[in-house]
Amino acid sequence: MSTSDTALRPVPQVIAHEVTKPRETKKWVDWVTTTDHKKIGIMYLVLTFVFFILGGIEALMMRLQLSVPNNTLVTPEHYNELLTLHGTTMIFLFVVPVMAGFGNYFVPLMIGARDMAFPRLNALSFWLLVFGGVVFYFSLFFTPPEAGWWSYPPLSSILYSPSGGQDAWIFLIHLTGISSIVGAINFYATIVNMRAPGMGWGRLPLFVWSILIYAILLIIALPVIAAAVTMLLTDRHFGTHFFDPTDHGSPLLWEHLFWFFGHPEVYIMILPGFGIISEVIPVFSRKPIFGYKAIAAATCVIAFLALLVWGHHLFASPLPTVVLGFFMLSSFLIAIPTGVKIFNWIATLWRGSLVMTTSLYFAVGFIAIFTIGGITGVILAVFPIDWQLNDTYFVVAHFHYVLMGGAVFTVFAGLYYWYPKITGRLMNETLGKWSFWIMFWGFNMTFFVQHALGLSGMPRRVYTYPPGVGWSTYNLISTIGSFILGFGILLTFINVLRSLKRGAIAGPDPWKANTLEWFTTSPPPANNFDVIPRVRSVEPMRDIRRQIERDTGETQKTGGSEQFARA
Amino acid sequence: MPPPCALTPRTLRSDAKNDPRRRGKRRTGRRRLALAAALILLGSLLLAPDAFANFITPKSGGQPANEIHSLYLIVLYIAAVVFAIVEGALLYSVYKFRAKKGAVAAQIHGNTRLEIGWTVGAALILVVLTTITFIKLPSILNPPNTSASGLANGGVLTASTTEPSPPNGKKLVICITGRQFIWAYYYGSACENDPYTSKVVYSYQEMYVPANTTIILHIQSLDVIHSWWVPSLGGKVDAVPGYTTYTWFKASKVGALYHGQCAELCGRLHAAMTALVQVLTPAHFQRWLAYQKAAIAADDQQVLTLRKELVNSGNLITNVS
């Protein structure tokens, strides 16, 4: 943009400093009452990983039940409860808020701000999430919901789901919905107003771009589901008939409202993951991101198209053929910007000098797995084919390739990448790589065969199946794979806890990274920056390192990084 | 076209080859090689569909399942090429461009031509897919004529304009009603009016159909949303309360028994809501229809007699005579 300011070049410095607290408070009071975006970010990450563990245990229980035909380990009632808890937990209590956790911690740091725009609202959105999770999980002590995470009426109506578990589900959607909307408004205001001097839209880190779009999608999509669950609540308890087919209501209305939210939700979950990958890959390729503008533009195009593809969840519902055709084409279109991103990431790796850290392993593993999920997504978008594959294990495989192998792998890439910044210590790379390989193979073993299960006719959400229909072997392989996957995840948890005390000291910038969060100490001080450097490119930290080298004539050695740089 | 799929359990040769645990045990330095080998294996599996019928392709047997199957195969071949190119490029770059002594990363910020190229390339692939789908679509949507060897004109065959219909109008209408947790079938076009008062032949869970005859299905639900699906015969169609949905199928293999299952979560015993479709010769079907009609009438008579006895003896108080 402007070039006149480049003439004056002050030497940027990292200033380490002590923050004097006004008065001593107890540590836990400090955490509960905090409005510091970093502490809230850490609480988000810890809380969502607790829910990740709960959702994972539910998944493993389902896999155990399906390991052999006619299994009686779990009753049909409990199986339906498990599938509802698993889906709802993973989506509303893990993947969406874990991205908010990373966003909370790193958006202000990456744009050179001292906190979020509305620190108290930030605390509010975290505590609403806590209460949403508590309301939902307390139904475990009574009657958990059992209508699936879509809660299609009439199954979720008072007649077929009389228990309070369904209401607990509704309140979960309300509370986490308000939490996410408040958080999204906060992200939007922060990113629009509080960027460092010189950081125009063309110099915004790609992770921040993705959080900006994530926030916009949340603001558009969440009011729709909030309205829909309120209508379901009044149908259940206050005598309305929005979704009641016996009284001029329509179950199809719910399907439309739910998926009008539900499909953008998928991109809400994956776009910040794309953002993490767009940060990790250039850093460890020692190369600028290939096609910055194309990636940022693709993010916007995906978000726009995400609002136009909900109908592909309804291909088997009573809809005219022309509508099916429209949703097939719009779903095809969304494959283009997604493909552009994948090509750009591979082009970023191309002719780079790859530093093979665990974080990069997860990023590359993500691309490999997500590509499969993307391809099966295009196959499913062909609506006559979807008539065969919808609601089968093929779809289960598809969205786990996109969300488990996709979004969760990006979360792990982000975890290994940013852990040194959050804690000041590096995670163990050997253990991390073991964790990656076990997760990678466990994941593929669990979910690749599920394509075959769906193709051979196994519907999803069945609590058991008869022997002799060709499903037993695949199911057993899948169950064994799921425990391998679980073990791989456990290794990373061990790594996280172990490295808190025993990890090598990271220093401010262990990866020689590109963005401003690495300009601070690890962990960053309470107000992040004393001096906010002027941003002159997409890679301000690289500029700073170069300038220091130029001005002082010394090669910058940064903390524990050298062990990873073989060059 | 692969042979029609019979309902015998398949031995899954592919599984043993594909077991990742073996590879996971190899030493660190060889893992990437293993990754490449596995991806090549997966790729070759994708390129050899007939060897592993339902490992990578959907079930088939009757129409329109066969049509969907052939459309799926075309899409799968295109997908396999895309898969091989993308994963190949990814693996190559991870092998080739690791940090080495003296290697310096090329500082490339982008290449507009290349980027436009792959955007247009991706779009072209999707244009091809769209074209193929719309070429294939009529054979999936529109029911064909009943074959000469199918059910002869007369009896339950009707012509109507309110539902999908084969060009010459020869078809058998079956109304399907889903409820927790069983499928009911009402045979013949009279079922459109009211399956309860009109004396149509009905059966539960097991559907009997004549071979080589175009079957038109009217699908409804009495309670929650169900989904009608017999994989070997055709795609699924939701049974949504308040709506009637339509689909069709045509099976040619006499004696075949096709399994199906409700495909939309409908409650605790969703897994138990199964369907069987038994294909008979048209003559055999007519005999079955007559037999079922007689059996239903006999049972109705028995219920009526019992009811009268109970009312007469004062054990059943009712306001319906």
Interface residues (C-beta under 8 A of the other chain):
Chain A: P76 E77 N80 L83 E146 A147 G148 Y152 P154 L155 Y160 P245 T246 G249 S250 P251 L252 S285 R286 K287 P288 F290 G291 Y292 K293 A294 A316 S317 P318 T321 G325 M328 L329 F332 L333 A335 I336 G339 V340 I342 F343 N344 I346 A347 L349 W350 R351 G352 S353 L354 V355 M356 V364 I367 A368 T371 I372 I375 T376 V378 I379 V382 F383 P384 I385 D386 W387 Q388 L389 N390 D391 T392 K433 W437 I438 W441 G442 N444 M445 F448 V449 H451 A452 L455 S456 G457 P459 R461 V462 Y463 T464 Y465 G468 V469 G470 S472 T473 Y474 I477 I480 G481 I484 A565 R566 A567
Chain B: L7 P9 R10 L12 D15 N18 D19 P20 R21 R23 G24 T28 R31 A38 L39 L42 N54 F55 I56 T57 P58 K59 P64 A65 E67 I68 L71 Y72 V75 L76 A79 V82 F83 V86 E87 A89 L90 L91 S93 V94 F97 R98 A99 K100 K101 G102 A103 V104 A105 A106 Q107 I108 H109 G110 N111 L114 E115 W118 T119 A122 A123 L126 L129 T130 T133 F134 K136 L137 I140 L141 Q180 D223 V224 I225 S227 W229 P231 S232 G234 G235 K236 V237 D238 V240 P241 G242 Y243 T244 T245 H259 Q261 C262 A263 E264 L265 C266 G267 R268 L269 H270 A271
